[in-house]
């Protein structure tokens, strides 16, 4: 009997430990993050592919945009990518991925579409004046503006690992989340949203935000956790009222026979 209780206690401890585990970035990608990054966003693709939501809406379903992207790249992000990381310093955005890539096929596809190959510190950059792709190794690829990609190569070649302060924010998020975002200045990205139509309200809300985090767990439906520090007390009150209004509208639109929604 004591042995049975011991097994249950150990199992419970293991479950609690799993829930307490926090998010982390693959070291091969973390080493490439610029120290002045003000936004990081990631997708744990291996975990995401195992969720019911992904299997229902993505697996085996035609996805026009993703199919076109796979054709252009010569690789399929739905299959080849294990972890995706987006980082921005407010001026340049880099997309980095760790996975298993058919490098020759991808390069051939890019070159067949007019991309040119240039060389920088022993690495091949494939692209044009706006966008460049570089393979750091067979399992790590980065895409972004050429100047940002060259800076990434400089960091990688120097061996200096300047950890971005934002990485520490991941310790506030559970490892069970498949999608996440953290920024030290959400308002800096409000300008990228349309100022008209339904987007206008969202843009105004984002303009009020400073340090913000967002995490999504799709293992059972959608569990979304977000936190933010508003830029002023007045902004905090305005945002709180707006969110309460949105929640109220959502409740009114909820079907009577589906109270759980």
N, C-alpha and C positions, 0 to 999 in steps of 0.2 A: 504493500500500500504506500509506504514511504517512497519507494522507488517511483511509483506512479505519480505522486505529487511532485517529485523532483523533476521528472520529465516534463510535466505541465509547467512548472516554474521556469525551467530552462526555455521551453517553447515560448512562453509569454515574454520572457526577457528578450528573446531573439526578435519577436514581433515588435516590441517597443523600441529596440535598437534600430530596426529597419526604418521605423517611422521617424526616429530622431536623426537618421542620416541626412546630410544636407547635400545640395547640388554641388557638383564640381565640373570643371571643364577638362577635357582631355589634355594632358600636359603638352602634347605636340601642338595643339592649337593655342593653349594658354600662353606658350612661349612667344607667340607671334602677335599678341595683343599690344597695341601702342600704349605707352604709359599715360598719354593724355586722352584716352578714350572717355567719352561722356555717355556712351550708350553701348550696351552689350545685349544681344538677344540670341537665344539658342534653341535648337531642337534636337532632342535625343531620338534620332530616327529609328534605331533598333527597338527602343521601348515604344515609340509611337506606332510603329507598324503592328505591334501586338495588341493594340487597343481595339475594342469593339467598334468605336467610331471610325477608325481608319479602315478596318476590314469592311465595314458596311458601305462607306462612301468613296473609298479610294481603290482598295485592292480589286483588281479585275475589272474596274470600271474605266471607260474612256474618259480621259482628262485632256481636253484640247490643248490647254496652255502647257501642261506638263509634258504631253506627247511632243509638242512643238519644241519645247526646251530640250528634251532628250535628243530629238533629231538634230538640233543645232549643235549641241555639245558633243554628240557621239557617245554619250553616257546617260544613264537614267538615274536622277537623284532619288527616285522612289526605291531603287534597288541597291545602288552603289554607295550611298552615303550612310555612314554610321552616326556621325555627329555633325551638325551644321552650326556655324557661329557667325553672327553678323556683328561688326563693331564699327563705331563712328566717332570721330573727334569733333563732329559738328560741321565739318567742311567736306571730308572724304569718308566714304563708306566702303568697307571691305567685307567680302563674303568669303569665308573659309570653310573648308570641309575636310573631314577625315573619313576615309573609307577605302574601297578597293576600286581603282580606276583603270580603265583600258587607255593608258596614256597615249599610245600611238594612234589609236582610233580617234580619240578626242582631238588631238592636234591636227590630224588629217581633216576632220570635219570642219574645224575652225578655219584652216587654211583654204579649204575648198569654198568657203564663203567670203574669201577676201582678206582674212586676217594675215598679218605679216609677222615674221619672227625677228626679234631683236635680242641682243645678249647683254646681260648685266651681271657682273661679278660671277660669271660661270653659270648663270641660269638663263634659260630661254623664256622670253616673254612673248606670248602670242596674242596679237590683238591689233589695235589701232591707236589713234591719239586720245580716244576717250576711255577705252577699257582694255585691260591687259589680263591675261591668265598666266599663272606660273605654277609649275609643279615643284614644290619644295622637295618632295620625294614621291615614291610610288603610291603613297597613301594619303598625302596631304596636298591640297590644291587651294589656291587663293585667286580671287577675281576682284578687280577694282580699278580705279583710275591709275594710270601708269606711275605717277609720282608716289601714290600711296603704296603700290606694289613694290617699287624700288626701295622705299623706306622699310617695308617689311623684310625685304632681303637683307638690308643693312643690319637690322636688329638680329636676324637669324645668323648672319655671318659673323657678327661681333661676339656672339656668345653671351652678351649681356641680357639678362632677363629682368626688365623693369616692370614689375607687377603693377597692373592698373588697380587703383584703389577700389574700383567697382567690383572687382573679383571677390572682395571680402563680403559684399552684399549677398552673395550666393549662399552664405552660411545661414541666412534667414529663411531659406526656401528648402522644402523637403526634397529629397532625392527621388521621390515618387512622381514628381512632375515631369512631363515630357516636353513642355514648351515653357519658356521663361523669357523675361525681359527685365533689365535694370538700367536706370539712367540717373545721372546726377543732375540733369536739367531737362526735364520733359518739354518745357516751353520752347527750348531751342529748336525743336522739330515741328512746332505748330505751323510754321510757314510752309511746310510741305503738304499741308492739307488744304483742300479747296475752301475758298472763303464764301462760296455761294451754296444755295440748296441745303440739303440735309446735313452736309459736312460742316456748315458754318457754326452750328451749335457745338459740335465736337471740337472744332478748332478753338473756340472761345474757352472751352473747358480745359483743353490741353495747355493753353496759354497761362493758366493759373497754377500749373503744377511745377514743382521743383524735383527733388529726389523722389523717385517712384520705382516700385517693383510690381511685377505681374507674373503670376505662375498659373499654369493650367495642367490639370490632371484629367486624362480622358479614359482612365481605367473603367469607370462606371459612369457613363454619361459625361457631363462636364462639371468639374469642380474648379472654380476660378477664384484665386486669391489675389487681391491687389492692395497696395498701400501707397500713400503719397503724402508729401509735405507741401502744402500750398505756399505760395509766395508771400501771402499776407493773411491776416485774420479775416479781412473783408472777403478775400477770394475764397477762404475756407467756408465761410457762411454761404456765399453764393453757390459754391459747388455742392455743398450739403443740401441746400434747398432744391437744386436742379436734380440731384440724384434721387431725392425723395419723390419728386414729381414723376421721374421716369419709372420708379418702382411702382408708384400708385397707378400709373397708366398701364403698366404691364399686368397688374392684378386685375384691372377692369377688363382687359382684353383676354384674360385667361378663361377658357371654357369652363362652365359650371361642372361638367362631368369629368374634368381633369384637374382637381384641386392640388394635385402634387406638383404641377408645373410651376 
